[in-house]
């Protein structure tokens, strides 16, 4: 038992608690697959493919890897679009460039916002729905998605008003 404690402590000393990819800090205490899937634009399947491309065991602790191996994973994330078929990327036939690319992190959020703004500017159906703050993808709106507060009678408010009136009458 006493021999195991120093080994665990030695492993903890070498552990990177945060691994930075792009502008995102990933948890180094989790496995490679789980840590990568926390990044915007990378799901479980993509994380598994990236780990396979980098030649890393997907169940290994991400922060315990050597710096060269982490650099290989970072390179695999950045070059993901070139190594997979076009249907596996998240930006297929981009409106501006016409190319397939895979956006991650803040770049993905920025690209989505540009797409929504473009739809609003050209007054497409989806753009008009975004402008109005309504549901965009054909969901039911008759009974759900109401944002105007409570509908019906607010019983507590009525009781408070009645109590105030009774207090005024007593005075």
N, C-alpha and C positions, 0 to 999 in steps of 0.2 A: 504494500500500500504506500509506503513512504517513497518508493521509487517513482510512482505515477504522478505524484504532486509536482515535483520539479519539471517533469516533461510537459504537463499541462501549462505550467507557468511559463516555460520556454516558448511554447506554442502561442500563448497569449501575448508575449513580448513581440513576436514577429507579426502579429495580426494587425492589418490595416483596418480600422473601424469604418472608414469612409473611403470609397473608391470613386474618383471623379471621372465621368465620361461626358464630354461636352460641357454643358452647364448644369449637369445633374449629379448630385452626390448619391451614390448607391451604398446600401448597407453591406459592409464587409464581413459581418458575422453570419450572413445567410449563405445558402448555396448559390452557385453561379447562376443557375436557371431562375431561381426565385428572385435574386437580386436584380437581374437584368429585366425581369418582367415588371418590376416596379417603375421602370422608365416609360414615359409616354411614347407610344408608337411601337413598343415591343411587348408582345404577349408571350404566353407560354410556349407556343409552337415556334415563334421567331427566336426566342431565347434558346431553345433547344438546338435550332439550326445554327445559331451563332456559336454556341459552345462546341458543336461538332466541327464547324468550320475552323475554329481556333485550335482544335485538338485538345480541348480541356474536358475533364470529367465534369459533367453538369451538376453532380452532387457534391463536388468539392467546395469547401468554404472559400468564398471569393477573396476575402482579405488575407487568407493564408497563402495565396499563390505568390510565386515570385514576380518581381516587377516586369520581367520580360514576358511572362505569360499573360499578365494583365494588359500589357501593351498589345499583345496579339489579339486579345479579346476586344480591345478598343478599336483596333484596325478592322476587325471582323464586323463590328457594329457600323463603322463608317463606310465600309465597302459592301454592305449587305445587298444593296440593289444590284450590283454587278454579278453577284454569285448565285442569285436565285432567279427563277423565271419571273416574267413581268406580272403574272397574275398574283404573285405572292407579295407584291409591294403595296404600299398604302397610297401612292400617288400615281395612278396609271393614266397615261395620256394627259399629262398636265396641261391645263388650258393655255398657259403662256409658252411653254417650251415644247410640248407634245411628247415629252420623254417620260419613261417610267422612273420614278425615284422613290426612296423610302425616307420619310422625314421622322425624326425623333426629337423628343424634348420640346423646348420652346419653339423650334422651327415648325413642328407640327401644329401647335396652337396658333402660330402666326399665319400659317398657310390656310388653316380652317377659317380664321377671321377674315382673311383676304377673299376667300371664296364667298363667304356670307355677304361681305360688303359689295362684291361684284354682283351678286344676285339682287341685292337691294337696289343698286344703281340702275340695273337694266329692267327693274320692275317685273322680274319673273314671278311666277306663282309662289315659289318658295321664298323669294325675296320679300314679297308683299306680306306673307304670313310671318316672316321674321320681323318685319317692321311693326306689325300690329301686336307682336308678342303672342301670337296664337300658335297652336300646334302645327307642325310643318309636314309631318309624315303620314297624314291621313287618319290620325286617331279620331276617336269620337270626342265631340266637344259639347254635346247637348247636356250631359250630366257631369262631366269631369273637367278639370283644368280651370275651374272658376277662381279668379284672383281678387274679386271685389269684396272679400271679407265674408262675414256671416250672412246667411240667407235665412230669413225667418225671424222669430221673436227672440230677443235677448231677455230671458227671464230675470237674470240677476240685475240688469240695469233697471227693469221695471220695479223690482223690489226695492232697490235703493231710492228711486224716485218717490215711491209710495212712503218709504220711511222718512224721507226729507219733508214731504208734505205733511205727514202726521206730526213731525217735530215742530213745524211752523204753526200748525193748528193749535198745538198745546201751549205755545207761547202766546 
